[in-house]
Amino acid sequence: MNEKDDDHNQLNNGKQSLKPFSSIPGPWPSLPLIGTGWYNFYYSLVGRYDLNKLHEFNIEKYHKYGPIFCEEYQWRQPVVNIFDPVDYETVFKYQGRCPIRPSNEFVSYFRRSRPDRYPSVGLTNLNGDEWYDQRKKLEPSIMKLSTINENMLNQNEICNDFIEYLRQCMNPDTNIVDNIQEATYRLSLESICMLCLDTRIGAFDSKTNTQQQQSSSETSTDAEILIESTKLLFDTFNELYYSYPWWKFMKTNAYNNLEKAESMIYDVASKHVQNAIDNQINEISDHETVLQKLFKTEQLTNDEIKMAIIDFIIGGIFTVSNTFAFLFYHLAANQRVQDKLYDEIRSVKIDDDDNDDILPKHLAKMPYLKACVQECFRLTCPVPGIMRITTQPIQLSGYEIPANTMIFAHLMATCRLSEYFKNPDQFFPERWLDPLEKQKIHPFALLPFGYGGRMCLGKRFSESELYLSCARLIQSFRLQLIDPKQQLELKHVFVVIPANPISIKLTPR
Ligand code: HEM
């Protein structure tokens, strides 16, 4: 969609039949100050509303009100909730040159209070021309396919260490790895640091169990501090984003934890970024790292580069590691799919198996692997939804939506509804490969990384990391659940993660 198209007012199409904004269904009445917040409060009293189960509650509301409903949040600010891919298409196609995503006010507030550290609130929290300017400077450094492909050999080395780390974690009698997420956090942290800094942060160096970490932070490595602080950060996001903003009036527990997590991440990450800056600034290497590319970008200060990389690290740990955990669970729970995937990997590597490395040329011949990752995103997308503020009047599900309206697109819920996906609870990668099945899926029904100008900056890197590391793991081990009937429960902590540790039996191939 170009700017000229954006100027076109979408409301002009079929205006006569539009229903007014005020007639959008939703909880009622809307009270002074708290709007329809009483609804969530009422359901929390009867045990149905729980911040960690928001993803389920949203599906309940869908069944009650339909694919579009309006709620009013603090100070009666209306929020239009949508579930229909047709409406997603409208929102994302008419978002203009600078799509507006409401910032995390609490992060912005904290970062503004530390101008000595943060030159701005960071790309994720910027809007308008300031966002556009930063995005144009940062995007080429991390979204280029050549950057991602050049990183593949490094990523293979990280996979060797990941596989070795799993061998160490495994119970030698049963081959069971308890809590595979502890390993996937390390994998995703090591990978994002390698991409951005061209340095190994040493995430697999020490195997400290969670109990030890809790009792003594001195035993934690830098990698463990980054992982634990990121977990704490997302926990506080959940509370600060979805609860009443008491933090604006006094420092709440959640806000104190946000300060603590942001500060710990800054201290550790900025030390590593500074080391990389000192070591690499004049280094000539066969490929340019993200850091070196950022250095070449005119008008980016050292502090801006540091902050961008810190935000890439924060963005890269939690989302990718939990996607890995989901993916390994689905493959362990679906032996038919895993066998088919293993056959695909073997057939691609059969003429070229000097070592276990998987390179872009191999990935290009692995459509089933890509379908497995796609299906994992559909069934268990770590980002449950995306918010936007409309930049012009639009129509959604036949209702008139004025400019400046807050929209919540419930991406994850859509993927779980039979209205949009056949047998939505089944892990069935073939739906993405069979042309007849695929054409029944709306192109905007699965958008794990968002869409358009504000789409995730880590999309390319995350996909390649997921493909490669998954292929390497399946090449080395058969994955099995200890209890084949074990259900995957989800927990909403701003993103969606497994509610309980996932234990997997890894039988060497
Ligand atoms: C499975 C992995 C990931 C998922 C599912 C994911 C998903 C998302 C989503 C849904 C958005 C919002 C897009 C929108 O508003 O349209 C986003 C934004 C963002 N992501 Fe990711 N992400 C992932 C990994 C990463 C990684 C590895 C990085 C590190 C480079 C990253 C960096 C960012 C940044 C910087 C933004 C803000 C972009 C902007 O506001 O312009 N993400 N991500």
Boltz pocket constraint, residues with backbone or C-beta under 6 A from the ligand:
constraints:
  - pocket:
      binder: B
      contacts: [[A, 101], [A, 123], [A, 124], [A, 125], [A, 126], [A, 135], [A, 142], [A, 192], [A, 311], [A, 312], [A, 313], [A, 315], [A, 316], [A, 317], [A, 319], [A, 320], [A, 323], [A, 382], [A, 383], [A, 385], [A, 386], [A, 387], [A, 447], [A, 448], [A, 449], [A, 450], [A, 451], [A, 453], [A, 454], [A, 455], [A, 456], [A, 457], [A, 458], [A, 459], [A, 461], [A, 462]]
      max_distance: 6.0
